Amino acid sequence: MRFEDKVAVVTGAGSGMGREVALGIGREGGKVVIFDVNAEGAEATAAEIVDAGGSAVVHQGDVTVAADIAAAIDRARSELGGFDIIHNNAGVQLEKRLHDTTEEDWDWVNGVNLKGVFLGCREAVRAMRETGGGAIVNTASILAHTGDPFLPAYTATKTGVLGLTRAIAVDYAAEGIRANCVSPGDMETPMIEKYFNATDDPAAARAEMEAAYPGKRIADPREVANAVLFLASDDASFVNGEFIIVDGGLTASTY
Ligand SMILES: NC(=O)c1ccc[n+]([C@@H]2O[C@H](COP(=O)([O-])OP(=O)(O)OC[C@H]3O[C@@H](n4cnc5c(N)ncnc54)[C@H](O)[C@@H]3O)[C@@H](O)[C@H]2O)c1
């Protein structure tokens, strides 16, 4: 029950890893604002938490809109009784080599993945400074640590998320605010399914990806959510400005 008496906002909680983090916080006694642009997915996550006896509210919003995030934090305080944790997790992926990437592509991926995280962090810091602190966990990627020729814009945003997280960590530690990142490898979520399905041979694309991993499989999003739950909890009370890579050893290997 690490999240008893805690209230969290989780962005992108209508699907994939954000959903698993929200369910995990709910399982351990926390109350959650399920923030997503996709209301249907968000409602499903919230219903699962409530059906299991927990507390959750849905806030349909866009992470690129500061007022949407601020409103979600307000609802955490007014409807769930506080605001202790934000997981800035909503993200989009663009599979395009650099020479094919348009300015519109760049702005879209940066808008959601980097500006969205900036706004989530800024609104959270403003609120947490008023109440004496809290925990911020941002979803980066193994592409904050390595380069992918097919995802240059995405790689740039995730590297930016790591830098932003470190700057926040050092600036606000004295006010009781911790900021950390999780850096997932490939996970079994709708995002990766979309990637496989966009290839000529989805089964072959999946097999090739799995073969690259030392354990010959990609992650269940719950395996990554567990690292987020640790970073968001008081178990990580002196962990600040850090990242946890959860990739089954992919980036540890040379060949
Ligand atoms: N799946 C992977 O292999 C993988 C690997 C590394 C990092 N990540 C990162 O993990 C995070 C979660 O990814 P996932 O795989 O669960 O993806 P997903 O597509 O399953 O879920 C992402 C959620 O974010 C929401 N979202 C997208 N744009 C939004 C916006 N502007 N405002 C609010 N919500 C928005 C979507 O509606 C969706 O519910 C992302 O930041 C992603 O970049 C994923």
The ligand as a Tripos MOL2 file, in Angstrom:
@<TRIPOS>MOLECULE
LIG
   44    48     1     0     0
SMALL
NO_CHARGES

@<TRIPOS>ATOM
      1 N1          5.6660    1.0550  -26.4490 N.am      1 LIG1
      2 C1          6.9690    1.1540  -26.4730 C.2       1 LIG1
      3 O1          7.6470    0.2700  -27.0060 O.2       1 LIG1
      4 C2          7.6680    2.3310  -25.8270 C.ar      1 LIG1
      5 C3          9.0560    2.2820  -25.6720 C.ar      1 LIG1
      6 C4          9.7160    3.3450  -25.0450 C.ar      1 LIG1
      7 C5          9.0030    4.4320  -24.5870 C.ar      1 LIG1
      8 N2          7.6470    4.4640  -24.7640 N.ar      1 LIG1
      9 C6          6.9390    5.6230  -24.2460 C.3       1 LIG1
     10 O2          6.0200    5.1780  -23.2540 O.3       1 LIG1
     11 C7          4.9230    6.0870  -23.1820 C.3       1 LIG1
     12 C8          3.6270    5.3000  -23.2430 C.3       1 LIG1
     13 O3          3.5950    4.6340  -24.4820 O.3       1 LIG1
     14 P1          2.6420    3.3920  -24.7710 P.3       1 LIG1
     15 O4          3.4520    2.4110  -25.4730 O.co2     1 LIG1
     16 O5          1.8890    3.0400  -23.5580 O.co2     1 LIG1
     17 O6          1.7090    4.1060  -25.8730 O.3       1 LIG1
     18 P2          0.1420    4.0310  -26.1590 P.3       1 LIG1
     19 O7         -0.0130    4.5950  -27.5270 O.co2     1 LIG1
     20 O8         -0.3910    2.6830  -25.8590 O.co2     1 LIG1
     21 O9         -0.4510    5.0430  -25.0820 O.3       1 LIG1
     22 C9         -0.2140    6.4270  -25.1540 C.3       1 LIG1
     23 C10        -1.4170    7.1700  -24.5960 C.3       1 LIG1
     24 O10        -1.1290    8.5660  -24.6670 O.3       1 LIG1
     25 C11        -2.3010    9.2390  -25.1000 C.3       1 LIG1
     26 N3         -1.9530   10.5110  -25.7310 N.ar      1 LIG1
     27 C12        -1.3070   10.6980  -26.9130 C.ar      1 LIG1
     28 N4         -1.2110   12.0040  -27.1910 N.ar      1 LIG1
     29 C13        -1.7790   12.6660  -26.1390 C.ar      1 LIG1
     30 C14        -1.9820   14.0230  -25.8490 C.ar      1 LIG1
     31 N5         -1.5840   14.9820  -26.7000 N.pl3     1 LIG1
     32 N6         -2.5870   14.3480  -24.6950 N.ar      1 LIG1
     33 C15        -3.0250   13.3820  -23.8420 C.ar      1 LIG1
     34 N7         -2.8790   12.0690  -24.0860 N.ar      1 LIG1
     35 C16        -2.2590   11.7140  -25.2220 C.ar      1 LIG1
     36 C17        -2.9550    8.2770  -26.0740 C.3       1 LIG1
     37 O11        -4.3240    8.5690  -26.2730 O.3       1 LIG1
     38 C18        -2.7080    6.9400  -25.3970 C.3       1 LIG1
     39 O12        -3.7710    6.5990  -24.5400 O.3       1 LIG1
     40 C19         5.1240    7.0870  -24.3250 C.3       1 LIG1
     41 O13         5.7320    8.2590  -23.8210 O.3       1 LIG1
     42 C20         6.0840    6.3570  -25.2430 C.3       1 LIG1
     43 O14         6.8480    7.2560  -26.0250 O.3       1 LIG1
     44 C21         6.9650    3.4450  -25.3620 C.ar      1 LIG1
@<TRIPOS>BOND
     1     1     2 1
     2     2     3 2
     3     2     4 1
     4     4     5 ar
     5     4    44 ar
     6     5     6 ar
     7     6     7 ar
     8     7     8 ar
     9     8     9 1
    10     8    44 ar
    11     9    10 1
    12     9    42 1
    13    10    11 1
    14    11    12 1
    15    11    40 1
    16    12    13 1
    17    13    14 1
    18    14    15 2
    19    14    16 1
    20    14    17 1
    21    17    18 1
    22    18    19 2
    23    18    20 1
    24    18    21 1
    25    21    22 1
    26    22    23 1
    27    23    24 1
    28    23    38 1
    29    24    25 1
    30    25    26 1
    31    25    36 1
    32    26    27 ar
    33    26    35 ar
    34    27    28 ar
    35    28    29 ar
    36    29    30 ar
    37    29    35 ar
    38    30    31 1
    39    30    32 ar
    40    32    33 ar
    41    33    34 ar
    42    34    35 ar
    43    36    37 1
    44    36    38 1
    45    38    39 1
    46    40    41 1
    47    40    42 1
    48    42    43 1
@<TRIPOS>SUBSTRUCTURE
     1 LIG1         1 GROUP 0 **** ****
